[in-house]
């Protein structure tokens, strides 16, 4: 007998990978010789459909708001960098020149083109930088010496607004992908169950030994995914009870 897969507990990505692994196992055991190829084909086609839907939803373009906010924070860090660089090189006032040097070093230790980093890396880097400029006594004095508090505030605000919008978009897209793929998952499970029932029936009719290797490999795969899903469900329950 082939064990039941706790597919309801699997995330969409895990479910896709489980089906892909199951199909691979069947193919590696000569599906034509085992007379399961015609039932395996619809499952493989169904997997392709669910992957297409899931990837399409997840790969949607970012909203215009995110692009605008990213441009805003890019401009803010460019302005702060150029201001510090210019004063550090050309300012006649020694106090301001030294203050600019401190700020410029604080910025460029993360690279000379922070605005070229990927979205997440730029968000993290700018957050750390702003925190240093505001909390480090020496850097805070340097910011005040050059009257750059408004520029630092703009950088902080723009970065926070971008991060909030970006996270909201990520959550929305994940929900859309899960919702759109759920219908495809039901169809895929129908084909999967037909395949499993066929394998079990053929094992009875044609002999268990002929299908034992395939059954053992499928059961091992199912056990792995069930353990992972059950473990996560248990951890979530424990966390909820603790809260």
C-alpha positions as CSV (number, residue, x, y, z in Angstrom):
1,X,0.0,0.0,0.0
2,X,1.1,3.5,-0.7
3,X,0.8,6.0,2.2
4,X,-1.4,9.1,2.1
5,X,0.3,12.4,1.6
6,X,-0.9,15.2,3.9
7,X,-1.1,17.6,1.0
8,X,-3.4,20.0,2.8
9,X,-0.5,20.9,5.1
10,X,1.9,21.4,2.3
11,X,2.6,24.9,1.1
12,X,2.1,25.5,-2.6
13,X,5.8,25.4,-3.4
14,X,6.2,22.2,-1.4
15,X,3.2,20.6,-3.1
16,X,4.7,21.4,-6.6
17,X,8.0,19.9,-5.6
18,X,6.3,16.8,-4.1
19,X,4.5,16.2,-7.4
20,X,7.6,16.8,-9.4
21,X,9.5,14.3,-7.2
22,X,6.7,11.7,-7.5
23,X,6.7,12.0,-11.3
24,X,10.5,11.6,-11.4
25,X,10.3,8.5,-9.3
26,X,7.7,7.0,-11.6
27,X,9.7,7.9,-14.7
28,X,12.8,6.3,-13.2
29,X,11.0,3.0,-12.8
30,X,10.0,2.7,-16.5
31,X,6.3,3.8,-16.5
32,X,5.7,2.1,-19.9
33,X,6.8,-1.3,-18.6
34,X,4.7,-0.8,-15.4
35,X,1.7,0.3,-17.5
36,X,1.2,3.6,-15.7
37,X,2.5,6.0,-18.4
38,X,-1.0,6.9,-19.7
39,X,-2.1,7.8,-16.2
40,X,1.1,9.6,-15.4
41,X,0.9,11.9,-18.4
42,X,-2.2,13.9,-17.1
43,X,-0.5,14.4,-13.7
44,X,2.6,15.8,-15.4
45,X,0.4,18.1,-17.5
46,X,-1.5,19.2,-14.4
47,X,1.8,19.9,-12.6
48,X,2.8,22.1,-15.6
49,X,-0.4,24.1,-15.3
50,X,0.0,24.7,-11.5
51,X,3.6,25.8,-12.0
52,X,2.6,28.2,-14.7
53,X,-0.1,29.8,-12.6
54,X,2.0,30.0,-9.5
55,X,5.0,31.5,-11.3
56,X,2.9,34.0,-13.2
57,X,1.3,35.4,-10.1
58,X,4.6,35.5,-8.2
59,X,6.4,37.1,-11.1
60,X,4.1,40.0,-11.6
61,X,5.7,43.4,-12.0
62,X,6.1,45.6,-9.0
63,X,3.7,48.5,-8.7
64,X,4.4,52.0,-9.9
65,X,4.4,53.1,-6.3
66,X,7.3,50.9,-5.4
67,X,9.3,52.2,-8.4
68,X,8.6,55.8,-7.4
69,X,9.6,55.2,-3.8
70,X,12.7,53.4,-4.8
71,X,13.7,56.4,-7.0
72,X,13.0,58.7,-4.1
73,X,15.3,56.9,-1.7
74,X,18.0,56.6,-4.4
75,X,17.9,60.3,-4.9
76,X,18.1,60.8,-1.1
77,X,21.3,58.7,-0.7
78,X,22.8,60.3,-3.8
79,X,22.2,63.8,-2.5
80,X,23.7,62.9,0.9
81,X,26.7,61.2,-0.6
82,X,27.5,64.0,-3.1
83,X,27.1,66.7,-0.4
84,X,29.5,64.9,2.0
85,X,31.9,64.2,-0.8
86,X,32.0,67.8,-2.0
87,X,32.4,69.3,1.4
88,X,35.2,66.8,2.3
89,X,37.2,67.7,-0.7
90,X,36.6,71.4,-1.4
91,X,35.2,73.1,1.8
92,X,37.4,75.9,3.1
93,X,35.9,75.5,6.6
94,X,38.1,72.9,8.4
95,X,35.3,71.9,10.9
96,X,32.8,71.3,8.1
97,X,35.4,69.5,6.0
98,X,36.2,67.1,8.8
99,X,32.5,66.6,9.5
100,X,32.0,65.8,5.8
101,X,34.8,63.3,5.8
102,X,33.2,61.4,8.7
103,X,29.9,61.2,6.9
104,X,31.4,60.2,3.6
105,X,33.4,57.4,5.2
106,X,30.3,56.2,7.0
107,X,28.4,56.0,3.7
108,X,31.2,54.6,1.5
109,X,32.1,51.7,3.8
110,X,28.9,50.1,2.4
111,X,30.1,50.8,-1.1
112,X,30.0,53.8,-3.5
113,X,26.7,52.9,-5.1
114,X,24.3,51.8,-2.4
115,X,21.5,52.7,-4.8
116,X,22.5,49.9,-7.2
117,X,21.9,47.2,-4.6
118,X,18.9,44.9,-4.9
119,X,15.8,46.1,-3.1
120,X,16.2,44.1,0.1
121,X,19.9,44.8,0.4
122,X,19.4,48.5,-0.2
123,X,16.7,48.7,2.4
124,X,18.8,46.9,5.0
125,X,21.9,49.0,4.2
126,X,20.1,52.3,4.3
127,X,18.4,51.4,7.6
128,X,21.8,50.6,9.2
129,X,23.3,53.8,7.8
130,X,20.5,56.1,9.0
131,X,20.7,54.5,12.4
132,X,24.5,55.2,12.6
133,X,24.0,58.8,11.4
134,X,21.4,59.5,14.1
135,X,22.8,57.5,17.0
136,X,26.5,57.7,16.7
137,X,27.6,60.9,18.7
138,X,30.4,61.8,16.3
139,X,28.3,61.3,13.2
140,X,25.3,63.1,14.7
141,X,27.5,66.1,15.4
142,X,28.8,66.0,11.9
143,X,25.3,65.9,10.5
144,X,24.4,69.0,12.6
145,X,27.6,70.8,11.6
146,X,26.7,70.5,7.9
147,X,23.0,71.1,8.5
148,X,22.2,67.7,6.9
149,X,19.4,66.7,9.3
150,X,16.7,67.3,6.7
151,X,18.6,65.1,4.2
152,X,19.0,62.3,6.7
153,X,15.3,62.6,7.7
154,X,14.3,62.3,4.0
155,X,16.5,59.3,3.5
156,X,14.9,57.6,6.6
157,X,11.4,58.4,5.5
158,X,11.8,57.4,1.9
159,X,13.4,54.1,2.9
160,X,10.7,53.3,5.4
161,X,7.9,54.1,3.0
162,X,9.5,51.9,0.3
163,X,9.9,49.0,2.7
164,X,6.3,49.2,3.9
165,X,5.0,49.3,0.3
166,X,7.3,46.5,-0.8
167,X,6.4,44.2,2.1
168,X,2.7,44.8,1.5
169,X,3.1,44.0,-2.2
170,X,5.0,40.8,-1.4
171,X,2.3,39.6,0.9
172,X,-0.4,40.5,-1.6
173,X,1.3,38.6,-4.4
174,X,1.9,35.5,-2.2
175,X,-1.8,35.4,-1.3
176,X,-2.8,35.8,-5.0
177,X,-0.4,33.1,-6.0
178,X,-1.7,30.7,-3.4
179,X,-5.4,31.5,-4.2
180,X,-4.9,31.1,-8.0
181,X,-2.9,27.9,-7.6
182,X,-5.4,26.3,-5.2
183,X,-7.8,25.3,-7.9
184,X,-5.0,23.8,-10.0
185,X,-3.9,21.9,-6.9
186,X,-7.3,20.2,-6.6
187,X,-7.1,19.0,-10.2
188,X,-3.5,17.8,-9.7
189,X,-4.6,15.8,-6.7
190,X,-7.3,14.0,-8.7
191,X,-4.7,12.9,-11.2
192,X,-2.3,11.9,-8.4
193,X,-4.9,9.8,-6.7
194,X,-5.8,8.0,-9.9
195,X,-2.1,7.2,-10.4
196,X,-1.7,5.9,-6.9
197,X,-4.9,3.7,-7.1
198,X,-3.7,2.3,-10.5
199,X,-0.3,1.4,-9.0
200,X,-1.9,-0.4,-6.1
201,X,-4.4,-2.2,-8.3
202,X,-1.7,-3.3,-10.8
203,X,0.4,-4.5,-7.8
204,X,-2.4,-6.8,-6.8
205,X,-3.1,-8.1,-10.3
206,X,0.4,-8.4,-11.7
207,X,2.3,-9.1,-8.5
208,X,3.6,-7.1,-5.7
209,X,7.3,-7.7,-6.5
210,X,7.0,-6.0,-9.9
211,X,5.9,-2.7,-8.3
212,X,7.6,-3.0,-4.9
213,X,10.6,-0.8,-5.7
214,X,8.3,2.0,-7.0
215,X,6.0,1.7,-4.0
216,X,8.9,1.8,-1.6
217,X,10.4,5.0,-3.2
218,X,7.0,6.7,-3.2
219,X,6.4,5.9,0.4
220,X,9.8,7.2,1.4
221,X,9.1,10.4,-0.4
222,X,5.7,10.7,1.2
223,X,7.1,10.1,4.6
224,X,9.7,12.9,4.2
225,X,7.1,15.5,3.2
226,X,4.6,14.4,5.8
227,X,7.2,14.7,8.6
228,X,8.1,18.2,7.5
229,X,4.5,19.3,7.2
230,X,3.5,17.7,10.5
231,X,6.6,19.2,12.3
232,X,5.7,22.7,11.1
233,X,2.1,22.3,12.1
234,X,3.2,21.1,15.5
235,X,5.6,24.1,15.9
236,X,2.9,26.5,14.9
237,X,0.5,25.0,17.5
238,X,3.1,25.2,20.2
239,X,3.8,28.8,19.3
240,X,0.1,29.7,19.3
241,X,-0.4,28.0,22.7
242,X,2.6,29.9,24.1
243,X,1.2,33.2,22.8
